[in-house]
């Protein structure tokens, strides 16, 4: 049903032929074609926009569903709201091949109203102590935080905090700052 609404919205915007098929479910449900590479989740998105997005291309740059909103706005020529923080990024340069690098320096993994992990563009991922059902290590709040180098450890098996203490501290501090910002301004309104 959500996909029908999306197709209708794209068609009404005059973008006939454009299609986005997402690997994420907006009802919290699982989708059959989400692939697990170790503990790294890959949810494919099929995107076509004849005359704009080249066919037969693939992209492995990090992105999230938060990027759909600014991308759809850009597709329709609508400016994003200026009265609030928009965490997502316009993916059109990535989809058209104009860029091959993720527009995100980092992505925060949020559950309910706080982030429990942050992942950098260079594929380092820091988990705070959390008991989130979304976390791969259930009950890890009773253990400790984790830092993973997904370049060499896509299974998230080896904590790298001892090898990269400065990086772990920087990522931890950034995660805590992000959560403080959410506590202070949960809706992201700008002054």
Protein Blocks (a to p, Z undefined) as FASTA:
>chain_A
ZZmmmmmmmmmnopghiacddfbdfklpacfklccehjaccdddddddehkacghiacfb
dcdfklmmmmmmmmnopacdfkbccfbdcfklmmnopaccdfbfbdcddehjacfbdcdf
kopacddddfbfkbmbghklmmcccdddfklmmnopaccklmmmmlmmmmmmmmmmmmmm
mmmmmnopaZZ
